[in-house]
Amino acid sequence: MLIKKVTWLELFYDLLFVAAVSKATHVLLHVEHGSIDWHNLVKFILIFIPIWWAWVGQTVYNNRFGQDSKTHRIFMILQLFFVLIMTASLNIDFDAYYASFFVGYIGLRGLTVVQYVLSAPNETAHKQETARFFGTYFWVGLVLSSFSLFFDSWVRYLILYTGIAVDILVPLIGRKKLVITPIHTEHLLERFAQFTLILLGESVISILSVLQADHFAVSSIVFAALTFVLVIAIWWQYFEIIEKRVDKSKQTAGQTIIYGHLFIYLSLSMLAASIQLLFLGQVAYTFVLCFTFASVFIYFLSVLLVFHQYRLSHLKPRLRVILFLTGILCALFILNIFVVAPHLIVAEIMLFFLLFAKMTV
């Protein structure tokens, strides 16, 4: 398979999604009565999924059909404008900004679908069939979501996200067509790794917030140092796998990478929010403890599952290693039920990720 390079425009495209991810994560910092209201948890997920899917849609198109031509660049630049509209519309008061959010999201996805339609005549054999499939069936979800404009209240969101769900399911339904038109594995892994860096950046921003909130007191410096090592451990574990432990020549539909990373990204956003919530102490201890360990556990399982298919066979972690790490995580959670110490929680999670990295890479 030909080597496919990441373009500078793709990297610039990611840059605009940084603000979108940041605003989505900020929803988790709205604390009411000692916890994050379940409405805000739902809003976080409902905001995050369209961001992820809009980015995925264009990334996968670029992976299979992108040529870095003038036409392709024009489409990407037009999409950047819709990214700005969508990002500006992300707010805890979702109702007030619904119309502009809808325009941004539908504009993004619509342009990607048009790219598939225009690419089909220029391709041959299986690639042409794949482009036609996406260019035909992605419209179903977009049209369905468009009917949400005619309704108010919860019905509007039900219709919008039903359309998004259909959109997300299209590649899964057409998997047989995609297997015969495999993705460029190395390019796709690199693109998802670059978006992972964006999510790790959110944790770095949380570290800065901790330092600024306590005016560089000893307590905040220690907390920030522990959190910084935690972020480095996550970086080490994830990127060591990407760089040295996976078979980048493997030809697949790429769906494990695509859909599995949704949970990696959600967990990293949750972890970034947990850093601030733990330090500020505005959330009930039991809640923030469960929230923090849930984010770690989701990340732990997601990374193992996403890369299992692509790991070189002799480098796959053994079952006893996975069970040992799971046991360690459960033991730490139980310990912290009885020992109330936010700094200790961060230190324990930091050590867990260092151990996770050491034993799996």
SVG drawing of the C-alpha trace seen along z (x, -y; Angstrom):
<svg xmlns="http://www.w3.org/2000/svg" viewBox="-42 -34 51 49">
<polyline fill="none" stroke="black" stroke-width="0.4" points="0.0,0.0 1.3,-3.5 2.5,-5.7 0.1,-8.5 1.3,-11.6 -0.6,-13.9 -0.9,-17.3 -0.4,-20.7 -4.1,-21.5 -5.2,-18.4 -3.1,-19.6 -4.7,-23.1 -8.1,-21.4 -7.3,-19.8 -6.4,-23.1 -9.9,-24.4 -11.3,-21.4 -9.1,-22.2 -11.6,-24.9 -14.6,-22.6 -13.1,-19.9 -12.2,-22.4 -15.8,-23.8 -17.2,-20.3 -14.9,-19.4 -15.9,-22.7 -19.5,-21.4 -18.2,-18.9 -17.0,-21.7 -20.5,-23.0 -21.0,-21.8 -24.4,-21.9 -25.0,-20.7 -21.7,-18.9 -21.9,-16.9 -22.1,-17.2 -25.8,-17.3 -26.8,-14.3 -28.2,-16.7 -24.7,-18.1 -23.2,-14.7 -25.7,-13.9 -25.0,-17.3 -21.3,-16.6 -21.8,-13.3 -24.3,-14.8 -22.0,-17.7 -18.9,-15.5 -20.2,-12.9 -21.0,-15.3 -17.6,-16.9 -15.9,-13.5 -18.0,-12.3 -17.6,-15.5 -13.8,-15.2 -13.9,-11.4 -16.0,-11.9 -13.5,-14.2 -10.5,-12.3 -11.7,-8.9 -12.5,-10.6 -9.0,-12.1 -7.6,-8.7 -9.3,-6.9 -9.8,-9.6 -8.0,-12.8 -5.6,-14.0 -4.5,-17.4 -5.7,-19.0 -7.0,-22.6 -10.6,-21.3 -9.9,-19.3 -8.3,-22.3 -11.3,-24.5 -13.6,-21.9 -11.5,-21.7 -11.3,-25.5 -15.1,-25.7 -15.4,-23.1 -13.2,-25.1 -15.8,-27.9 -18.5,-25.5 -16.3,-24.2 -16.1,-27.8 -19.9,-28.1 -20.4,-24.8 -17.7,-25.6 -19.2,-29.0 -22.5,-27.4 -21.3,-24.9 -22.8,-26.1 -24.3,-24.7 -27.5,-26.4 -27.8,-24.2 -31.3,-25.3 -30.4,-29.0 -27.7,-28.0 -29.4,-25.1 -29.9,-26.6 -26.3,-27.8 -25.0,-24.4 -27.2,-22.6 -25.9,-24.8 -22.3,-24.1 -22.7,-20.4 -24.8,-19.8 -22.5,-22.1 -19.5,-20.0 -21.1,-16.7 -22.8,-17.8 -19.6,-19.0 -17.9,-15.7 -20.8,-13.8 -20.5,-16.0 -16.8,-15.1 -17.8,-11.4 -20.3,-12.1 -17.7,-14.0 -15.0,-11.4 -17.0,-8.4 -16.7,-9.1 -13.0,-9.5 -12.4,-6.2 -12.5,-2.6 -13.6,0.8 -14.0,1.2 -13.1,-2.4 -15.7,-3.8 -18.3,-1.5 -17.3,-2.6 -17.5,-6.3 -20.9,-5.8 -22.1,-3.9 -21.1,-6.8 -22.2,-9.5 -25.7,-7.8 -26.4,-6.6 -24.8,-9.4 -27.6,-11.7 -30.1,-9.6 -28.9,-10.6 -28.4,-14.3 -31.9,-14.5 -33.4,-12.9 -31.5,-15.3 -32.8,-18.2 -36.4,-17.4 -35.4,-18.4 -35.8,-22.1 -39.5,-21.7 -39.8,-20.6 -39.1,-22.0 -38.1,-20.6 -36.8,-17.1 -38.4,-15.9 -36.0,-18.2 -33.0,-16.4 -34.4,-13.0 -34.7,-13.6 -31.3,-15.2 -29.5,-12.4 -31.5,-9.7 -30.1,-11.1 -26.6,-11.3 -27.0,-7.7 -28.0,-6.6 -25.0,-8.5 -22.7,-6.7 -24.2,-3.3 -23.8,-3.6 -20.2,-2.4 -21.0,0.5 -23.9,1.6 -21.7,1.3 -18.7,3.0 -18.4,5.7 -17.9,2.9 -15.3,1.2 -13.2,4.3 -12.5,4.6 -11.4,0.9 -9.1,0.9 -7.9,-2.2 -4.3,-3.4 -3.6,-2.1 -0.4,-4.2 -2.1,-7.4 -5.3,-6.7 -3.3,-5.8 -1.3,-9.0 -4.4,-11.1 -6.1,-9.7 -2.9,-10.0 -2.8,-13.7 -6.3,-14.2 -5.3,-12.3 -2.6,-15.0 -5.4,-17.6 -7.2,-15.7 -3.9,-15.4 -3.6,-19.2 -6.9,-19.6 -5.2,-17.9 -2.3,-20.3 -4.7,-23.2 -6.3,-21.7 -2.8,-21.7 -2.4,-25.4 -5.8,-26.1 -4.7,-24.3 -1.5,-26.4 -3.3,-29.7 -6.2,-28.9 -4.0,-28.5 -1.4,-31.1 1.5,-28.6 1.1,-27.4 3.1,-24.3 -0.1,-22.2 -0.9,-23.2 2.7,-22.8 2.8,-19.2 -0.6,-18.5 0.5,-19.9 3.7,-17.9 1.9,-14.6 -0.6,-15.4 2.1,-16.3 3.8,-12.9 0.4,-11.3 -0.1,-13.0 3.5,-12.0 2.6,-8.4 -0.5,-8.4 1.5,-9.9 4.2,-7.2 1.7,-4.4 -0.3,-5.5 2.4,-6.7 4.8,-3.9 2.1,-1.6 1.4,-3.7 5.1,-4.0 6.5,-0.6 3.9,2.0 1.4,2.0 1.4,3.5 0.9,0.4 0.7,2.5 -2.4,4.3 -5.3,3.7 -8.7,3.4 -11.9,1.3 -10.4,-0.6 -13.6,-0.6 -11.9,0.6 -9.7,-2.5 -12.5,-4.8 -15.2,-3.8 -12.9,-2.7 -11.3,-6.2 -14.6,-7.7 -14.3,-6.1 -10.6,-7.0 -11.4,-10.7 -14.4,-10.8 -12.3,-9.3 -9.4,-11.7 -11.9,-14.7 -13.3,-13.3 -9.9,-12.9 -9.0,-16.5 -12.1,-17.6 -11.3,-15.3 -8.0,-17.1 -9.7,-20.4 -12.6,-18.9 -10.3,-17.0 -8.2,-20.0 -10.9,-22.6 -12.9,-20.4 -16.2,-21.8 -17.6,-18.3 -18.7,-15.7 -15.7,-13.3 -17.6,-10.1 -18.8,-11.5 -15.4,-12.8 -13.8,-9.6 -16.2,-7.5 -16.0,-10.0 -12.2,-10.0 -11.8,-6.2 -14.5,-5.7 -12.5,-7.9 -9.3,-5.9 -11.1,-2.5 -12.8,-3.5 -9.5,-4.7 -7.7,-1.5 -10.3,0.9 -10.6,-1.3 -6.9,-1.4 -6.5,2.4 -9.4,3.1 -8.6,0.6 -5.0,1.7 -5.5,5.4 -6.3,6.1 -3.3,4.1 -0.6,5.1 2.2,7.3 1.3,10.8 4.3,11.3 3.8,7.9 0.2,8.4 -0.3,8.1 -1.2,11.4 -4.5,12.0 -2.8,12.2 -1.2,8.8 -4.6,7.3 -6.3,9.0 -3.4,7.8 -3.8,4.2 -7.6,4.4 -7.1,5.7 -4.7,2.9 -7.2,0.3 -10.0,1.8 -7.9,2.1 -6.9,-1.6 -10.5,-2.6 -11.5,-0.7 -8.6,-2.2 -9.7,-5.7 -13.2,-5.1 -11.7,-5.0 -8.8,-7.4 -10.0,-10.9 -7.0,-12.6 -7.2,-14.2 -3.4,-14.3 -3.2,-10.6 -5.7,-9.8 -3.7,-11.6 -0.5,-10.0 -2.1,-6.5 -3.5,-7.1 -0.1,-8.4 1.6,-5.2 -1.1,-3.1 -0.5,-4.6 3.3,-4.2 2.7,-0.6 0.2,-0.3 2.8,-1.7 5.7,0.4 3.7,3.7 2.1,3.2 4.7,1.4"/>
</svg>
